[in-house]
């Protein structure tokens, strides 16, 4: 019988190529549930993203009329697209199934969660966005998590030395 490996919370699929990452997401938010969403992109956006010419640092996910949208993500214009180029900061629709959207709506409205984009990656030729439901950390929680991370790092260093 083959042994099944346990997947880390929020781990990407095997063979996925990371294009953009929101590194501070785990520091700023207490992340809970992770979802994989497809993106509706224009051709010039795909070409630009393949060159990693963009950012999801200042972006957020918004629920509008039962649909999920990525707002505020920047994607630089593709130099060779001339008049067919895209707007760099346009809103992009995210593709999720209805059950996942319904769960998100309930958690965001009733429990005060925020939907945070964490990683934009390429999986089997398709761009996917990993989004997570999270609650914002307070300042003292951020200090505490930084302190525990530093202590863990020191313990790991000491174990390596001797």
N, C-alpha and C positions, 0 to 999 in steps of 0.2 A: 504494500500500500504506500503510495507516494505521500510524503510529508508536505502539508500545505504551509506556506510561509505566511506569517501575519503581516499585513500591510500597515505601515505607519499612517496615522491619521493625517489625511491630506496629501498622501503620496501620489505621485503622477504615475500613469500607466507605463509599462515597460516600452522602451524605444521612443519615448516622447522627447522632442528637442525643445528646450526652454528658449523662448524668444524674449519675453519681458517678465520681470518679477517685481512685485511690491514687497521689498525686503522688510519694511517696518510693520507690516500687517500683524505679525505675531507679537510684536512689542506694543503696538497701540491698541490691539483688540484681543479679547479672550475668544478665540475661534472655536466654534462648536461643530456644525455640520458642513461638509464640503460637497459641492456639486460641480459637475462638468457640463458646461454650456457651449453650444456652437455659436458662431458669430455670423451675422449677415454682413458680408464685406463686398466692396467693389473691386474690380480687377486691379486698379492702381494701388489700392490699399494692400492687397495681397502682395504685390511686388515690393512695396515699401516695407511691409512687415518682415518679409523674408530677409531684408537687409538689417533687421532689428532697429529700424528708424522710427521709434515711438516711445511712449511712456504711459504707464498706468498708475504712476505714483499719486497723482492728484485726482484720479477718477473715482467714481462711486457707481453703485447699481441702484436703479430706481424702478419702482413698480408703477406702471401707468396703464389703466384700463385692462387689467388682467394680462399684461405683457411685461416682459422684463427688458430693461434698456441699460446699456453701458453709457454713462454720461461723463464727459470731461476727459476722456482718454485722448491723448494726442498721437497722431500718426502723420509723420512728415509727408509732404507731397513727393510723389515719385517723379524724378527729373525728366524721364522720357515719356510721360503721359500727356504732355502738352495740354490741349484744351479739354481732354477727357479726365483731368485730374479731380481728386476728391477734396472736400473741405477737411483740413487737418483735425478739427475738434468736433466733428459731427457726432450725433448720438447714433449708437449702433445697437440694433436689436439682438437680443440673446435668444437662443433656441433651447428651450427646455420642454419636457412634457407637462401636461396640465396638472398632474398629481404633484409634481415637484413645485410648480408655481403656486398651487393652492397651499401647500405646506409652508412655503415661504411667506405668503401673505398673512397667514394666521400668526406665525411667529413674530413677524415684523410689527403687526398691528397690536397684538395682545401682550406680547412679552417684551417689547422694546428692543428687539434685535436690529442690527444693521447688516446689510449685505455688502461684503467687502470683496473686490476682485483681488486675487492673490498672485496668480501666475497665468500668463498667456503662453501657450505652447503649441507645437505642431505635432499632431499624432496621425500617422497614416495618411499624410498629405492634406489634412484638414486642420484649420486653426481652431483651437479650443481654449476656453477661458475657465480657469478654476475659480469658483466663487465660494465664499464661506459666510455662514451666519455667525455674527460675533457681537459681543457687547464691548463697548469702549471701556478701557481701563482707566481708573483714576490715577492721579499723579503718584500717590504712595504705592499703588500696586505696581506701577512701572518701575519704581525704585527698588521694590522688593524683588521683582523678577530679574532685574539687572544684577542685584546682589547675589541671588541664588545661582545665576548663570556664571558669574565670576568665580564663585566658590567651587562650582562643579568643574570649571576649566582648570583651576589651581589643583584640584584633586587629581584630575586626569594627567596634568603635567608631572605631578609628584609620583604618580604610579609609573609613568614612562621612564623617569630618571632612575628609580631604584626600587 
